[in-house]
Amino acid sequence: MKQVSIFSGIFLLAVSLFAWGYFSAEYKFFPWSIINPVQKYIQGTGVHSKKVTDKIMHDLGLRPERMLKDLELNKNRDYKTVAIDRLRERRSKPVMFSRREHLFSSGYLLIWGAFDFENNLYGAILVDKYGQVVHRWIPDYDSITATADSYNANRDADDYKHTYQNPISLPQGIAIYPEGSLIYNDGDPSNGMQKMDFCSQPMWTKLGRFSHEIVLQEDGSRVWTIDDDRCLHQIDAQSGESLHKIEVGDIMEANPDVDILSIRRDDFTDDRWLPDFWHFNDVEPLPLELAGDYLDFQPGDLLVSSRSLNAVMVIDPYTKKIKWWRVGAFSRQHDPDWQAGRKITIYDNQTREVLAKHQPENPKKYSRIIELDMDTYQTDVLYDGIQDNFYSGIRGKHQFLPNGDLLITSSTQGRIMIVNDQGETVFEFFNRYNEDRVLLLSEAVWIGEDFFDFDVERKECGHNDG
C-alpha cells in the first residue's frame, strides 16, 4: 500500500509539473522567462541553427561559428588572395577571381559583413577596380554601449530600458555618403543604428530594433529602415532623429479592402499570429528620376518587401494606402528595386522545396534575380542561380552597374559576384575563413569613381580604420 501511495504521489507531481510547464508556456508566467531564452539558444533558427558547443565557441570569442558556412569554390577558376590589414591570424585571406584586367570599369566596391578584424568581428572594406583594398571601416560598439548606459541611467526603475547585447548575427543595412561616412544597423539582436565617419569615429547613435535595410532618400538628408519588423521608419541622416513612422496596424486599417498583412493570423485560435508575422526586409522610395515611368505613383512612394508573406507592395507613406501588390511570384524574396519602364527587379531567394523535386537531375536549391512587369505581372528570369551554384536562403542584394553587369551578394555563401549580360560570372569574391569555411557577407555596393568628394586613397586616419 505504501508503494502505491509513493507511485501516486510521483504521478501527481509529474502531472502538476507538466500542467505548470504547459500553462507557463501558454500564458507566459514563471518560469517561462527563464526557459524560453534557454530553449531558443539551444534550438535556434537560421544562422543560429548551430550546435550548442559551436554557439558557445562563438559567444566566447574563440571562433566566429555563427558566421561560418561551407566554402564552395569553383575548381575551374584561378582565385587570388586579397590582402586586408589587421585581420585576425586565425582566419585565411579572402580570395578573388576576375576574367578581366579591371574588375569593373571604374569606381569601387563597398563590401559589408563579417571579416573577423582584430578588434571587431564586423566591418566594411572598399575595393578598387584592381582588386586592392584601399580602406576599411570598423564599427565602434563601445559607443553604442555607452549610449545605452547613458539612456538607462536617466530612466526610472519602471521605465523601458535598452539592454545592449553584442550582435550575434550579421549586421544588415548600410548607406554611404560622399564624405566617406556610413550609416549602419548593428545586427541581431538589433540594438540600434550608428553613423560613423570615414575614420570609423561615431557621429551619432540611435537606439532601437532596426534591421535589414538602410535606404537613402535622393538628397541624402533622410534614410528609411525597418523598425522591429512592424514599422517603416524614416530618420534624419544628420542627427539620427526620427522623422516619420508607418506602423503595420495603420497600414492594415487604411486598407480594409486589401487583406495581405493578416495572412499569418490564425482566425481559428483566438486570432493568434504565427511566428515572424511579416518580416519586412526592404523599403525603397520611388526616385524622382523614374517618376515619369510610374504616373500612378508619386515620388517617394515606398516599394516594400515582406519575406514571410512572399509579397512585394507599393505604399503611399502619407495615406498608407497600398497602391499595388504582388504575392507568390517569388519565394522569401529580398531587395526589390525600381527600374525604368515600370519594371522592378527582385532578389528571389527561392527557398521552396518543390523546386528541387522538379529538377531531379540537380535537386539543389538555387536563388535567382527576376524582373517583374508591374502592369502585366509577367516575370522574366534575368539570372538563374543554377548556372553558377548561386543560392542564399536568407538575405541577399543586387545592383545593376552602369555597363549593364549585375552585382549580386550571395550572403550565406560569403560571396560577391558580377555577372555580365550573357549570364557569365566575370568577377567573384569569397570571404574565405579557412580551407573549408567562409564568413557571411551582408551586401556589396558599387560606388562610382567620382562619388567621393576627396581622394580616398590619400586620406589618412590615426586609429582603427583603414
N, C-alpha and C positions, 0 to 999 in steps of 0.2 A: 504493500500500500504506500509505503514511504517512497518507493521508486516511482510510482505513478504520480505522486504529488510533485516530485522533483521534475519529472518529464513535463507535467502540466505547467509548472512554473517556467521552465525553459521555453516551452511553446508559447505561452502568453507573453513572455519577454520578447521573443522573436517577432511575434505578431505586432507587439507595441512598437518595437524599433522600426519594423517595416512601415507601419502606419505613420510613424513620426517622420521617417525619411520621405515617404510619398507626399505627405501634406506639406512638409518643409519645402520640397521642390515645387509643389503646386502653388503654394501661397507665399513663398519666398521669406519664411521666417527661420530662425536659428535651427540648425547650423548651416543653412543654405549659403550664407555669406562666406563661410569657410570652405565648404565642399565644392561650390561652383567654380571658383578660380583654380582649385587643385585639379578638378576634372578637366577644365579647359586646357590647363597646362599639359596634362598627360595625353589627352586626345589630340587637340589642335586641329586646325584646318589649313589648307593652302600651304604656304611656306612653313607653317608651324607643324605640319604633319611629319614630324621627325621623332626619332627615338628619344626617350627621356634623357638618356645619357648624352645624346648629341645636343639637346637643348641646354643641358647643364654646362657642357663644354663651351657653348656659345655665350651663355649668360655670365660665365666666369671669365670671359675674355681669352680663353685658351685657343679656340679655333672658331671662325665665324660660320658654324654649321647651319644656322638658319638661312644663310645667304648662299649656300652652296648647292649646285646641281651638277649632273653628269656633263662632262665636256664631250661635244660631238663635232670634232674637227673633220673637214673633208680631206680624205687621204690623198686626193689628187691635186691639192693646192699647196703652193710653196709659201708657207707662213714665215713671217719675220717677227722678231721680238720688238716690243715697244718699250722704250726706256721712260720710266716715270720716277721722279725723285721721291725719296722718303716713303716708299712702300715698306711694309714690314718684311723682314727677311724670311718669314715663314711661307710667303707666297711666291710663286713664279711671276715672271713678267707677262703681261698680256701679249697677244700675237695679232698680226695684221696681214691681210692678203690684198693685193691690188693687181688688176690686169693692165693698169695704165701707169705712166710715169708720174702723173699727178693723180691723187686720189679723187679729187673733184676739180672742176675748172678754176675755182677761186674760193677764197673765204676760209672758214674754219668749221670744225665740228665741235660742239659742246656736248660732252658725254657725262651724264649724271648717274651715279649708282654707288655700289659697294666696292671700294677699291682697297680697303684694308691699309690705310695710311698709318704711320707710326702713332699719331695722336688722335685718330678718328677712323672709324670703320668706313664712313661715307664721305663723299665729296664729288667734285666735278673737275674734269680736265678739258683743256682746249687744245685741239689737234689741228695743225696747219695742213695745207694740201700736200705737203711732202711726208706726212706721217710723223712729224715731230710734235711732241707735247710742249707747248710754249707757255702754259700757265696752269695753275691749279687753284681751286677754291676748296677750303676745308672748313666746314661749319664749326662754330664755337657753341657747343651745347652747354657749357658752363654759364653762358649769358642767359640762356632760357631758364636754367635752374635758378639763377639769381632773380630773374623777373618773377618767376612763380613764387619764390620765397618772399619777395617784397610784397607781392599781391596778397599772399596768405596772411602776412603779418598785419595787414590793415583790415582783415575780416574778423567779425565776431565769431564766437565758437559755433553758432548755429548757421552761419553763412556758408554758401558753397565755396569750396576751396579747390584750387588746381593742384592735384598731386602729380608731380613730374616723375616720369619714368623714361629712362634711356630707350630710344627706339629699338624694338626687337624685330621689326620688319623693315622693308625697303622704303625710304622716303620717296614720295611721289609728288610731282608738281614743281616746276621751276620756270622762272621767267628772267630774262637778261636785258640789261639796259646799255645804251651806248657808252656810258662812263664806266662800264665794267661791273656794276653792282648786280647782285642776284637776289631774287625773292624765291623762297622755297618753303615747302611744307616739310616738317621734320620727321615724319614717319608714323609707325604704328606700334603702340598706341599713340595717336596723334596728340601732341602736347601744344602745338602752336605753329606759327608761321614766323619766319625771320627774314629780314633784309640785311645782306652783308655787302660791303664794298669790294672793290677789286682785290684788295689785300686781305680779304676774309674777316675784316673787322665788323662787328654787329652795328647796324644803323638803327634798327628798331626790332622789337619782338612783340608779337601779338599772341596771347594765349588762346587756346581753343582747339576743337577737334577737327582741324582742317585736313583734307586728304585729296589725293588723286590728281588734281589739276590746278594749275595757276595760269590763267589766260589774260593777256594784256588787252585792254581797250586800245584802239588805234593810236591815240595820242600818248599812251603810256602812263597817263595820270592815275588810272584805276586798273584793278585786276579783279577777275572773277575766280571763285574757288568753290569747292564743295565743303559744307559745314555739317559734320555729324550725320551725314547721309540723309538729312531731312531738310536741308536749307541750301539755296543758292545764294552766295554771299559776295557782295561787291565791296572792295576795300580800297581805300586811298593808298596809292603806292608810295607817296612821300612820307606819310605819317603813320600808316598802319591802322588808321581809324575806320570803323565800319561806315559805309555809305548807304547800302541798300540790302535788305534781306528778303528772300522769297521762300516762305515756308511751304512744305508739301501740302499741308492741310489747306492753305489758302488757294493753292492751285486746284485741288480737288473741289473746293467749294465754288470756285469760279468756273468750273467746267462740269456742270451736272449732267450734260449730255455726252460726255466723253469719259467713260469709266475704264481708264487704263491703270491708274495708280493704285487701285484697290485689288488688283488681281491676286495678290498674295494674302488676302484676308479670307479666313475660313468662316463663312456665314453660319455654318452648322455647329460651331463650337464657341458660342458666345463671342463671336466676332474677333477671335484671336488671330494674330498675324503670324505667318510663317517667318522663320529667321531671315534676316537680310532683306527687308521689305522691298527696297528699291535699288540700293547700291548704285547711286549716281556716280559716274566716273568722268564726265566731261561736261563743260558748259562753254559754248563758243558764240560770242556775239557776231551778228552779221556785219562784215566790214562794209564801210561806205563805198569802197571801190567796186563791190559786187552788187550793190543795191539795185542797179538798173536791171539785173537779171531776175530779181525777185520782187516784182512790183506789188505782190500781195503781202509782202512782209515789209518791216521797217528796219533801217539800220539800227543795230543794237538788239534786235530780236535774238533770242538765245536758242541755239541748237544744243539740245540736252540728250545725254545718253544714260539709260538705266540698264545696267548689266543684268540684274535679277529678272527684269521683265522682257529681255531681248527687244528693247524698244528704243527708238530714237524719235524725238519730238521737237517742235519749234514752239517756244513760249514767249508771249509778249511780257517783258519784265515789269510792266506797269499795270496792265489789266489782268495779268496772269492767265490769260486765255491761251489754250493750246490751239495753235493755228494749223498745225499739220502733224501727222504722226504715222509711224510705220512700225509694226510688230512682227517678228518672226522671220524676217528675210536674212537674219544673221543670228549667231549664237554667242551670247556672253561678250558682245562687241565692246570696243573701246574707240575713242578718238575719231568721232565723225567730224569731217571738215567741210566747210563751204567751198565750192568750186564754181568756176564760170559755167554758164549755160544751164542753170537750175539743176545741177547735179551735185550730190555730196559723195565724198569718199569715206569709207568706213574700214576700220581695222576689225575684221571678223575673226575672232579667236577660234571659233568652231570647236566647241567642247563636246559636241553631240556624239554619243557612242554609235548612233545609227549610221553615221557616215563611214566609219571604219568597216561596218558589216557589208556595205555596198561596194567595197573595193578589196575583196578577199586576197587578191594578189599582193596587196600592200596595205595591211589593216591598221596602220598607224594613223593617228590624228594629225591634221595639218591646219594651220591658220592661212588666211588669205587677205588680200586687200581688194575691196569691191567698190564699184561705182553704182550709185542708185539715182535713177531719174525721178525727181520729186513729183512729176506730173503723171508719168505712165507707170511708176513703180517698177520699171524694168531694171533688173540687176545684171551688171556685167562684171566679170572677174578680171581685174587688172593684173593681179599677181597671185598665182596659186602656189601655196607652200610646198605642195608635193614635188615641185620642180627642184627644190633645194633643201629638203628636210627642215622646213620652217614651221615651228609650232610653239606658241606661247599660250598656255591655257588661261593665264591671267595676265593683266597689264598689257602694255604694248602701245607704240606710237608709230606714225608715218608722216612723211613730209615730201612734197614734190620739189625738186631742185630746179633752178632756172633752165637747165639744159634738158629737162624732161625726165631725168633719172628719179628714181623713187628711193627715198631713205626710209629704212624700216628698223625699228628697235624690237628685237625678239627678247623680251625681258628675262623670261625664265631659262633661256639658253645663254644668257650673258653675252648677247650677240648683237652687233650692228651690221646691217647690210645696205649696200647701194645696188639697185637693180636697174638696168637700162631698159629702153622701150621694147627690146626684144625678149625681155624676161631673163636676161643673163645677169648673174651676180658678178659685178665688176669690182666690188670692194667688200671686205669683211673684217670685222674686229671681234675677237673673242677675249673676254675679260678672264683669262686663264688664271686659275689659282694654283693648280699643280697638274701633273700628267693626266689626271682623271676627272678633275672637278673645275667648275667655273663659278665665278661670283656673279650674282644677279646685277642687272643694269636696269635703271628706271627709264631713261629716254636719251635720245640723241637729237640735237637741233643743229641744222645748218645755219650759219651766220655769214652774210656777205662780207667781202674783204673791206668794204667801206662802211661797215656798220659801226665800228668803234670810233669815238672821236679823239683817240690818242693812239700812239704807237704801242701796241700790246707787248711786242717783244722787247721793247726798251724800258718799259716801266718796271721799277724795282720796288720790292716790298721787304721789310726787315723782320718778318716773323714767320708764321706757319704757312704762308701761302706759296704760290709758285714763283 
